[in-house]
Amino acid sequence: MGRYSVVFRKSVARDLRRIPNRNLSRILEAVESLSEEPRRPGVERLPGIEEKYRLRKGDYRIVFETRDDEAAVVVVKVGRRKQVYRRT
């Protein structure tokens, strides 16, 4: 499979600023790994929402959508599991 480009929504910058540095590097590594294979094991589709997926990284969730026609992964939200699914 080809390489996907990773794009962040503007609101994700605010989400990332709230995450402690010790967790931030792990999360960014996980996001980067999505460029190779966005639907890899450990990635689950969000029920009821077409083409949105989530990846767990400890207590944090990375919500993203795939755009196969553009070969892009769009990171929609990053946050703790309690808060990330609100208004996604």
N, C-alpha and C positions, 0 to 999 in steps of 0.2 A: 504494500500500500504506500502511496506517496506521502510526502511530508505536508502537514497542515501548518498554516500560520496561526499564531496565537494572538488574539486581539482582546484587549480589556475595555470594558465599558468605563466611562469617566467616573462613575460612582464607585468602582472597585478601588480606586486610589484611596478614597476615604476609608473603605473597609480595611485595606492593608495597613494603613497608619495606626489603626486600633489594635493590631495584633502584636504581641510581644516579639522582640527580635529572635528569641530562641525558637519560636515556632514559625516565624516568617520565612526563614531560609528553606525549611522543609516544605512549606506550602508552595513557594516559588519553584522548587525542584519538581514537585508534583505537577504543577501547571505546565512546566516546560516538557515534561514527559508526555503530555497529551498531544503534543505536536507530532509525535511518532505514531501513536495509535490511540485515538480518542475513545474508542469503545473497547478498551482492554478489560481484562478481568479486574473486578473491584469497582468498576464504574457501573452505576445503576441508572436506569431511565426513571425520571420522575413520573409517577402515575398521573394520567389525565392531561399532561402537557406534552405536546408533540415536539420531539427533537431537543428536549432539555434533559440533562443528565446531572448526576452528582458524583463527586469523588470524596471519600472520607480521608481525612488526615488527622488522626487523633480526635480531639473534640471539635475540630473545624471541618466545615464542608465547603467544597468548591462547586458551585452551580455553574454550568456552562451549557451552551447550545452548539450544535455542529451544523455547519453549512457545507455540505458535500460539494455543491456546485461551485463554490468559491474556494474549496479546500481550506476552510477556516474553522477555528474553534474560538468562540466568543465567550469569554468569562463574564458571567452576569453578576455574580455575587460571591463573596467569600466571608465567612463568619462562623461563629459558634453555632452548634446544631440547633439550639433553642431559638435563635433569632434569624437564621439564614432563610428559612422558608416563608417568612412573612413578606408579602408583596413581591414575590419573585416572578 
